[in-house]
Amino acid sequence: MSNKKRVVVLGAGVTGLSAAYRLSQNSDFEVHVFEKEKEVGGLCRSFREDGFILDYGPHKFYTLIDGVLDEMCKIMGDDFLSLEKSQNLFLKGKYFDFPLKISEMLTKFPPHKSVEILASFGVSAVKNLKDKTEPKNYEDFIVQKFGKSLYNQIFEPMANKMFGNPRQLDPQLARVRISSPGLVSVIKQLLSRKSVDKTISAPNFHYPKYGFGMIPEKLKEKSESRGVNFHLGVKVKELKLNNGMLSGISFEDSSGALQTLSCDEVIYTIPMQAIADLIPSLSTELRQACRFVSFRHTIVYYYLLKSQPVLPAMWVFYPESRFRFGRLSEMTKFSPYTAPLGHTALMVDFTCDDLDPTWSMDDGELNEMLLAQLKPLKLFNRDQVIKNFSRRFRNFYPSYKIGYQERVDKIRSLEREMHNIYFAGRLGDFNYNNSDQCFDMGYKAAEHIEQGKQSVESWGELRQNRFEKYRIVD
Ligand SMILES: Cc1cc2nc3c(=O)[nH]c(=O)nc-3n(C[C@H](O)[C@H](O)[C@H](O)COP(=O)(O)OP(=O)(O)OC[C@H]3O[C@@H](n4cnc5c(N)ncnc54)[C@H](O)[C@@H]3O)c2cc1C
């Protein structure tokens, strides 16, 4: 019998794969990764269709975390392209650089709008000087930073599309998602003529030559070559307990046979609330918390086009409510190797929840709706479309409804009770992360286990001091 510690990793997205890859470098561990899909990669996967390589929404690799880019460059080798970023915002028939530049706001907005934006910002700034109350919700947070006018025109409709009603959302979402310190910094920047702050907007980023999915593929390949066991296309049935600690897992393999495997540690990166289905003895209080915690879903609609690139930037945000989608992106602008010569692929992405009528539209209905909304943008003609279809994904965006924090903390309390489970990643830790942050979390979970730090306080401290400080950089 082996003396190795057996670590079970639930989920083969970037978080789970990074943890497995890091542990595979230490011969004291036997690592098993369990994934419900037949392929690895989760949200970072790519797929092939008629000679195109397509991602599930636009992905850039950019990081502010020390050491992460160096490590990723080692893993990716020559297949990692370094690109200059371009992103736009489309408003009132015009394209703007994003984040917004004051100079563009003054020249491209009608004069009365520019005055209105600056005046409403001034009103907020003065109010904030007198009133130091913490923002109650997403809306308060943004209005305090940018003023009501910019909020109404850009942030509110964008939040409605991506996250739901901004008045019902916790301000923490805005802290994580909107890294810009506000209009004050934009004005200061204009006066000092400094280039855009790298902690607010990435000037450049990395992207794998053949699609973002190369990152998880490489992580799998390297981990597998060092002995990590991958169980793909399996249904995890139960997490077994012994004396209050996790002691094993039962799962249905791809042939439908039920199997069990004992384990010493579990790195949990699948949707947080799914734990209620895996531990039959979970308390009623925890089950209620799991019912509250939810994610929003995403539809990505693809137009494969016989055309040169059609967008003015790699991706463009469309806040106005006349567009059901929030963003268009074009992968050929990331890497020309992702489409046959003379072709391009346009990705339309939007977020839904279960009750949203768009979620239940079939592809034909979606296409008609989108073509009507895309028509005024004059990006392509119907006869240039060689194929169009959607892909739909459940559990993409953590839903930061007011009250989520208390429920998430309750579920995380299992870490302190059990001492051998680690919630990690975008879905597992319910943390609105990008892939670099997931990579970091996966490494940290592995290092924590490696160092034998059974004190969950220190994992809790890591969360507080490191993971909760992650910010999304546009
Ligand atoms: C539209 C969009 C754009 C994005 N853009 C960027 C970007 O530009 N840059 C960037 O760095 N990041 C970006 N991200 C974020 C990035 O995709 C995620 O942070 C990252 O992929 C999350 O990795 P994860 O491993 O935590 O979760 P996931 O990738 O979701 O992995 C979880 C895995 O668990 C599996 N699973 C679920 N349930 C079970 C179960 N019961 N049993 C077994 N397996 C299960 C899933 O199939 C999945 O493979 C974007 C995300 C979206 C949605």
The ligand as an SDF file (V2000), in Angstrom:
LIG
                    3D

 53 58  0  0  0  0  0  0  0  0999 V2000
  -17.6310   35.2670  -20.7120 C   0  0  0  0  0  0  0  0  0  0  0  0
  -16.4180   35.1460  -19.8350 C   0  0  0  0  0  0  0  0  0  0  0  0
  -15.2760   35.8830  -20.1180 C   0  0  0  0  0  0  0  0  0  0  0  0
  -14.1450   35.7420  -19.3260 C   0  0  0  0  0  0  0  0  0  0  0  0
  -13.0240   36.4490  -19.6460 N   0  0  0  0  0  0  0  0  0  0  0  0
  -11.8940   36.2280  -18.9720 C   0  0  0  0  0  0  0  0  0  0  0  0
  -10.6910   36.8670  -19.3570 C   0  0  0  0  0  0  0  0  0  0  0  0
  -10.6670   37.6750  -20.2750 O   0  0  0  0  0  0  0  0  0  0  0  0
   -9.5580   36.5510  -18.6930 N   0  0  0  0  0  0  0  0  0  0  0  0
   -9.5380   35.6580  -17.6740 C   0  0  0  0  0  0  0  0  0  0  0  0
   -8.4560   35.3900  -17.1390 O   0  0  0  0  0  0  0  0  0  0  0  0
  -10.6690   35.0750  -17.2480 N   0  0  0  0  0  0  0  0  0  0  0  0
  -11.8370   35.3360  -17.8620 C   0  0  0  0  0  0  0  0  0  0  0  0
  -12.9980   34.7340  -17.4650 N   0  0  0  0  0  0  0  0  0  0  0  0
  -12.9920   33.9660  -16.2140 C   0  0  0  0  0  0  0  0  0  0  0  0
  -12.4330   32.5650  -16.3580 C   0  0  0  0  0  0  0  0  0  0  0  0
  -13.0870   31.8870  -17.3990 O   0  0  0  0  0  0  0  0  0  0  0  0
  -12.6930   31.8390  -15.0430 C   0  0  0  0  0  0  0  0  0  0  0  0
  -12.1950   32.6000  -13.9880 O   0  0  0  0  0  0  0  0  0  0  0  0
  -12.0420   30.4920  -14.9320 C   0  0  0  0  0  0  0  0  0  0  0  0
  -12.1900   29.7550  -16.1080 O   0  0  0  0  0  0  0  0  0  0  0  0
  -12.6950   29.7340  -13.7850 C   0  0  0  0  0  0  0  0  0  0  0  0
  -11.9990   28.5400  -13.5520 O   0  0  0  0  0  0  0  0  0  0  0  0
  -12.4880   27.5350  -12.4320 P   0  0  0  0  0  0  0  0  0  0  0  0
  -11.6170   26.3480  -12.5550 O   0  0  0  0  0  0  0  0  0  0  0  0
  -12.5570   28.1920  -11.1200 O   0  0  0  0  0  0  0  0  0  0  0  0
  -13.9910   27.1820  -12.8230 O   0  0  0  0  0  0  0  0  0  0  0  0
  -14.5370   26.4020  -14.1030 P   0  0  0  0  0  0  0  0  0  0  0  0
  -13.7620   26.7590  -15.2930 O   0  0  0  0  0  0  0  0  0  0  0  0
  -15.9940   26.6420  -14.1480 O   0  0  0  0  0  0  0  0  0  0  0  0
  -14.2540   24.8870  -13.7500 O   0  0  0  0  0  0  0  0  0  0  0  0
  -15.0910   24.1130  -12.9460 C   0  0  0  0  0  0  0  0  0  0  0  0
  -15.1470   22.7230  -13.5480 C   0  0  0  0  0  0  0  0  0  0  0  0
  -15.9600   21.9060  -12.7040 O   0  0  0  0  0  0  0  0  0  0  0  0
  -16.7440   21.0550  -13.5350 C   0  0  0  0  0  0  0  0  0  0  0  0
  -17.8960   20.5980  -12.7550 N   0  0  0  0  0  0  0  0  0  0  0  0
  -19.0100   21.2990  -12.4250 C   0  0  0  0  0  0  0  0  0  0  0  0
  -19.8370   20.5370  -11.6990 N   0  0  0  0  0  0  0  0  0  0  0  0
  -19.2330   19.3390  -11.5350 C   0  0  0  0  0  0  0  0  0  0  0  0
  -19.5880   18.1430  -10.8520 C   0  0  0  0  0  0  0  0  0  0  0  0
  -20.7230   18.0120  -10.1620 N   0  0  0  0  0  0  0  0  0  0  0  0
  -18.7150   17.1150  -10.8890 N   0  0  0  0  0  0  0  0  0  0  0  0
  -17.5310   17.2180  -11.5670 C   0  0  0  0  0  0  0  0  0  0  0  0
  -17.1670   18.3190  -12.2430 N   0  0  0  0  0  0  0  0  0  0  0  0
  -17.9940   19.3690  -12.2140 C   0  0  0  0  0  0  0  0  0  0  0  0
  -17.0980   21.9440  -14.7180 C   0  0  0  0  0  0  0  0  0  0  0  0
  -17.4770   21.1840  -15.8340 O   0  0  0  0  0  0  0  0  0  0  0  0
  -15.7840   22.6900  -14.9260 C   0  0  0  0  0  0  0  0  0  0  0  0
  -14.9380   22.0160  -15.8170 O   0  0  0  0  0  0  0  0  0  0  0  0
  -14.1580   34.8780  -18.2080 C   0  0  0  0  0  0  0  0  0  0  0  0
  -15.3100   34.1610  -17.9110 C   0  0  0  0  0  0  0  0  0  0  0  0
  -16.4300   34.3010  -18.6860 C   0  0  0  0  0  0  0  0  0  0  0  0
  -17.6450   33.5350  -18.3110 C   0  0  0  0  0  0  0  0  0  0  0  0
  1  2  1  0
  2  3  1  0
  2 52  2  0
  3  4  2  0
  4  5  1  0
  4 50  1  0
  5  6  2  0
  6  7  1  0
  6 13  1  0
  7  8  2  0
  7  9  1  0
  9 10  1  0
 10 11  2  0
 10 12  1  0
 12 13  2  0
 13 14  1  0
 14 15  1  0
 14 50  1  0
 15 16  1  0
 16 17  1  0
 16 18  1  0
 18 19  1  0
 18 20  1  0
 20 21  1  0
 20 22  1  0
 22 23  1  0
 23 24  1  0
 24 25  2  0
 24 26  1  0
 24 27  1  0
 27 28  1  0
 28 29  2  0
 28 30  1  0
 28 31  1  0
 31 32  1  0
 32 33  1  0
 33 34  1  0
 33 48  1  0
 34 35  1  0
 35 36  1  0
 35 46  1  0
 36 37  1  0
 36 45  1  0
 37 38  2  0
 38 39  1  0
 39 40  1  0
 39 45  2  0
 40 41  1  0
 40 42  2  0
 42 43  1  0
 43 44  2  0
 44 45  1  0
 46 47  1  0
 46 48  1  0
 48 49  1  0
 50 51  2  0
 51 52  1  0
 52 53  1  0
M  END
$$$$
